[in-house]
């Protein structure tokens, strides 16, 4: 029996998502739990899985379309089901393909609106804006002269062919550089969905979470020596950041008052330690979560971080990868940054900023000797965590990093 597949709400407070790709084509069968389509939220790519075996009778929106949560995206049937009159079926279900899809055996002559209005699909308007094109400048080939995605793409190509230099942003139509005047000295890069989401969330974090900061400078010689010893086994390769993440898990276990988040009605304390790791991607910053850090062997933790990083940069994280945890770790040491403070990633209670290991003179047994140190800056949400708790936690972390064998115990 035919049924409508609707755009699911896969992320909290999301009102729409982009249908990135159809994984099962029309007239093809699928099994229960098979992924049917991939949709893109503001921060992740999520596969829509079938709740039962069936067949895709008709896709209603094209790849790349932005769809409201709850709107129809496809009509599904039983395995092997055949439909003699597809249009009649769509009518009986109260659905129809999006106007960006060309319906076979139906052609309509473009007809401009009598009052001069320009008809265009929401996706076409968004793509035109991202590409720097006026929607009124584009000739529509859809019903009643409606401007469709393909029309915007064709217009953008024609401008590029005339000599404009496009700047490509992943996941969007190439924006067209169209100088407003001879003196224009800049190009505009449209925001990716991830960058918009990050900007909104971090702005809200600064506005709603009262930040305070505690800092410590840590001796790093023993930590570097432990990493070198572990990496002496050719089958294992861990980074300094892997050891820091592992140490954060151990510190949370020793100071459980830090393993919390703030909610309107209570402070939520977690029974396992999940740590988010900041990953820079072409589309913006992502913070996938490493699960149960304290109980995970360092080699497995390192492999998990690598997997999350690779999938983040390939745009293949799931929503589950991005949810949970009470603290994030962000490391700019590989860029030579010695010290910085980071904005808390909601709803986490803290974020640890890790600087580069550097050579500095240090005092040891009353004498000045050469040393290797790194600076840690902990940004804390003052609502669920008091200053004394944060100071105790940072002291525990410093002790663990300076005696790193305890991290692995």
Steps between C-alpha positions, in 0.01 A plus 500: 500500500630842406609734780661842523855545631537840666805705590591388855597734780845363581643793695361687796310817401572444128221623272652387171779296347660449160437175315859432403473173309260220408665168589217290351375596156141495373357151434775342713429278802658536844509294819404603851766728657655574159595869454267657244634854488760726657388830644720784619424690817692806612780283639476147370405266220235251614379189321121446497446129566199295392277378782386208282584339165351671196551672166553864402204577274575871455746755633333836556799730547836512319843472663602836641146611585435670833189344652289588803485232770182296446468576128469202260825392335404166341223245449587147609325171429528133585791298354443446128187720493403638156289810439310542173394861549764682703338843474170364628682341793675827586169683486333245727781543754481878475861543389680612186860524385686822570497744209875449459424148374398462137189275484506278188245558224405844633625819339375847576589818316667755734256775574600810700269624774257768391599731785872473424584276798779248454405144590789297645546199723647574847810299410548699179473830690759382754743381233459823304573706811804285585629544143450877503229489231175696496207259468331745261797468262448126451270349238281232654418177317254358752119526505382859448861607449600383846875524564641160596836379628617406151426855380717651773780255422480586130508873575799458729686301235435763237643773724808289570550436129495875443805536721384533861710311756295260713584424861375153591360422847447129567133400489381813318480635149818682402449868590559738215732794553311799355672829587257778596741755363846527349641567848367179663787327682334196658304183432221363719500134609151379595472347847481122519226352719764382747658845527160663556416245770837543671466878499151482648587246769820672615330841506228349719770342717667836568164662568348231722792322671704716741857403404796504735853380428775316686848436362795273574843445349593132494840331474479282189823294502343186651197525271722522191709207622190284553372578151838410350504171692147403389574595140807278508254224417451544124142372526398794721516872424360742755514878516569730791138610477384138544683490833346833602150370420573186701624714790183712487299179543708402802463849652123485458494167679698645791295823513148389397358844582650611165324227301176698486283720282246768585127454433218740595387273785813320622871443468540176303791282617614223263598143589747460214757745367440605137739763359446707185800574278503815284562429130555773239338422162459690175137568594564610858579371849356168620526334842441123476487312829730218616298262719595359840851643490605372842424136416656512152858386437723775360550317168123460453442861604754620245334291227160643596630859481652434157176345374288790626744754352500332158120472491461861617716626213318275253158622620400151620437554871164393638296705746585246771872574447437862597280458805592447864800571715568770757834641380681570173873497425638740238868503405678766294847389606576355157474856364752633750237674716637512853186603688136580424154495656204329327124554508302220668311273261140478633372314693845407635618643830859560388753500218874440537729699268841336449801699384825394337781327687785751521850527644523723808728540800341347811597488866590152627633443853583868524695507174400633159511222240370459144150354486215417264162638597151555363221731614144382565206741523170369635186699413219415744126564522453653846140378527567129568869530605652719771849644482636272774381189312662620178826578682504152661433336163779693326744410778408130458546527122840665545609218733383234254679658203825538695474135615333355191537131593204565732287584197530142378439337839 
